[in-house]
Amino acid sequence: MSEALARLTIECLGRRGEGISRGERGLVFVPYALAGETVLAEIEGERGRLVEIESPSPDRIDPYCPHFSVCGGCAVQALAPEAYARWKQDLVSVALRRAGIDAEVAPLVDAHGEGRRRATFHIRADASGRPVVGFMQARAHAIVAIAACPLLAPALAKAIATVGALATALGAGAKPLDALVTATESGLDIDLRGHGPLDPRQRQSLVRIGRDRDLARLSNHGEIVLVQREPLLAMGRASVVPPPGTFLQATAAGEERLAAEVCAALSGAGRIADLFAGIGTFALRLAAEARVHAVDCDAAALAALAKATHFPEAKPVTVETRDLFRRPLAREELDRFDGVVLDPPRAGAELQARALAASAVPLVVAVSCSAQSFARDAAILCAGGYEIGMVVPIDQFRHAPHVEIVATLRRPARKLRATRKLLG
Ligand SMILES: C[S@@+](CC[C@H](N)C(=O)[O-])C[C@H]1O[C@@H](n2cnc3c(N)ncnc32)[C@H](O)[C@@H]1O
């Protein structure tokens, strides 16, 4: 056995989906190895490259995508569904335990539905300078050419060919080009990034391809090139036209499930603040029953939200563009709400959680895409007197290490009275 080659026993799967071995060599992370397996791996520092599986896990199954282990999109595809669901549930339980939170974690909710409705394709040049469309390799800058990805919703089936045609028309390849493609109810919406300004001939070519391929909308760095139909997304009774490139939940099923949890928890609340509201995934549904104040730093997303609020029987919705990392809603601003939705990006919302912890808001529904920042922020809220209910992990990134989380944090009536008294 060469010096770098080692026999390792894999103890567990880590939070990036890599097998973790803890032995004489210290911690070694081996991508694509599973818990309980004995493997041969080539070691470099803390990383092991899987060379051979000497004794496979009983939970090992054949991955169904030919690109698995080369393409960086999926980290865990060779694990049987039950073990996979336990791993994702454990990612949340472990993060909560480490933050000192004692909460029940529900079994993983599968929210893959029809598949991802949005993907960023990368376009890079091959050796002869021709554009190649695909995803990036794991831990590398090289591209993996992809003809089809089994995780994408059927509505994205033609996306790769369309992106290829657009890239060829732009002569792309010299500079890295990315294409964010979203399947909307009125067709594909594509935003190109990395090319820079278009000259008139390039613009004409893109318009022709967009028409031929029946795109709903095509933009370049957020600047509209072609609109054949407004790209529409239904959010409850509302219909939103998302600005190019704005945040969107990865699967329609994931969005429905998260929204159902949020709306159920806030049922009966009269005034709600939706913090990190985006295009109104929650605000627009909540507005069927309650007055909503939606806050986000993305002014274009909030403008789209505001435009979508005019559906029958909608309650008033106000929007506020604000950087909640620098200027979280203060205690005095929060206290007029019966409930708050908190759905920050991966970094979490530490300062906003601190302000909430000092507030008298009776109910916070916390949504998150990071178990670590969720646990940290939930610990801040619990230290401020909130009690955390069941934590629900929702899987809209099948085979990736991400997991969506939703949980309700309530101030018990007794503590609420005490906080109110304290605050005068
Ligand atoms: C996870 S997304 C959630 C959006 C929305 N709740 C949804 O489900 O579609 C996080 C949102 O936080 C917003 N955001 C990121 N950083 C922010 C900041 N510093 N202040 C306010 N909003 C921010 C983004 O614009 C994005 O809309």
Ligand as a Chemical Component Dictionary entry (heavy atoms), coordinates in Angstrom:
data_LIG
# 
_chem_comp.id                   LIG 
_chem_comp.type                 NON-POLYMER 
_chem_comp.pdbx_formal_charge   0 
_chem_comp.three_letter_code    LIG 
# 
loop_
_chem_comp_atom.comp_id 
_chem_comp_atom.atom_id 
_chem_comp_atom.alt_atom_id 
_chem_comp_atom.type_symbol 
_chem_comp_atom.charge 
_chem_comp_atom.model_Cartn_x 
_chem_comp_atom.model_Cartn_y 
_chem_comp_atom.model_Cartn_z 
_chem_comp_atom.pdbx_ordinal 
LIG C1  C1  C 0  -33.871 32.580 1.949  1  
LIG S1  S1  S 1  -34.401 33.984 1.044  2  
LIG C2  C2  C 0  -36.091 34.020 1.552  3  
LIG C3  C3  C 0  -37.010 34.830 0.702  4  
LIG C4  C4  C 0  -38.500 34.536 0.893  5  
LIG N1  N1  N 0  -38.878 34.453 2.283  6  
LIG C5  C5  C 0  -38.890 33.282 0.152  7  
LIG O1  O1  O 0  -39.162 32.256 0.801  8  
LIG O2  O2  O -1 -38.949 33.289 -1.077 9  
LIG C6  C6  C 0  -33.618 35.235 1.921  10 
LIG C7  C7  C 0  -33.988 36.645 1.560  11 
LIG O3  O3  O 0  -33.171 37.492 2.368  12 
LIG C8  C8  C 0  -32.889 38.646 1.629  13 
LIG N2  N2  N 0  -31.693 39.252 2.258  14 
LIG C9  C9  C 0  -30.403 38.854 2.169  15 
LIG N3  N3  N 0  -29.623 39.638 2.919  16 
LIG C10 C10 C 0  -30.434 40.562 3.508  17 
LIG C11 C11 C 0  -30.210 41.650 4.388  18 
LIG N4  N4  N 0  -28.983 41.943 4.830  19 
LIG N5  N5  N 0  -31.267 42.398 4.787  20 
LIG C12 C12 C 0  -32.512 42.101 4.333  21 
LIG N6  N6  N 0  -32.780 41.087 3.492  22 
LIG C13 C13 C 0  -31.761 40.325 3.079  23 
LIG C14 C14 C 0  -32.703 38.195 0.210  24 
LIG O4  O4  O 0  -32.939 39.259 -0.683 25 
LIG C15 C15 C 0  -33.758 37.084 0.121  26 
LIG O5  O5  O 0  -34.962 37.590 -0.385 27 
# 
loop_
_chem_comp_bond.comp_id 
_chem_comp_bond.atom_id_1 
_chem_comp_bond.atom_id_2 
_chem_comp_bond.value_order 
_chem_comp_bond.pdbx_ordinal 
LIG C1  S1  SING 1  
LIG S1  C2  SING 2  
LIG S1  C6  SING 3  
LIG C2  C3  SING 4  
LIG C3  C4  SING 5  
LIG C4  N1  SING 6  
LIG C4  C5  SING 7  
LIG C5  O1  DOUB 8  
LIG C5  O2  SING 9  
LIG C6  C7  SING 10 
LIG C7  O3  SING 11 
LIG C7  C15 SING 12 
LIG O3  C8  SING 13 
LIG C8  N2  SING 14 
LIG C8  C14 SING 15 
LIG N2  C9  SING 16 
LIG N2  C13 SING 17 
LIG C9  N3  DOUB 18 
LIG N3  C10 SING 19 
LIG C10 C11 SING 20 
LIG C10 C13 DOUB 21 
LIG C11 N4  SING 22 
LIG C11 N5  DOUB 23 
LIG N5  C12 SING 24 
LIG C12 N6  DOUB 25 
LIG N6  C13 SING 26 
LIG C14 O4  SING 27 
LIG C14 C15 SING 28 
LIG C15 O5  SING 29 
# 
